[in-house]
Amino acid sequence: QVQLVESGGGLVQPGGSLRLSCAASGSIFSRATMGWYRQAPGKRRELVSTITSGRGTNYADSVKGRFTISRDNAKNTVYLQMNNLKPEDTAVYYCNLKVPAISYDLWGQGTQVTVSS
């Protein structure tokens, strides 16, 4: 059974950086589309970024130019490098694994990112 474990969240000042990691168990990772989503208090969960098995990437307009998603298939891990963080980036960040061909959709437990001075 596949599991996702996120790490790397924390408290950072505006303008700072964090790198989130999401490690997946199992052998499904290399053919999955991996994504990062976030949910701020009182708001709906929203897409931050995705990366396909072919390494095609997609970003929300609000994070373009500041966030970079990448993956290491040898380590079954996806990363989200977040630079120039803003208070509005404060949220719980969730890792997602999708394999549409087999209707597989899995979420991690979430990691808190707080941007505050």
PyMOL commands that set and color helices and strands:
alter all, ss='L'
color gray80, all
select helices_A, chain A and resi 29-31+61-63+87-89+100-102
alter helices_A, ss='H'
color red, helices_A
select strands_A, chain A and resi 4-7+10-12+18-24+33-39+46-51+57-59+67-72+77-82+91-99+104-107+111-115
alter strands_A, ss='S'
color yellow, strands_A
deselect
rebuild
show_as cartoon
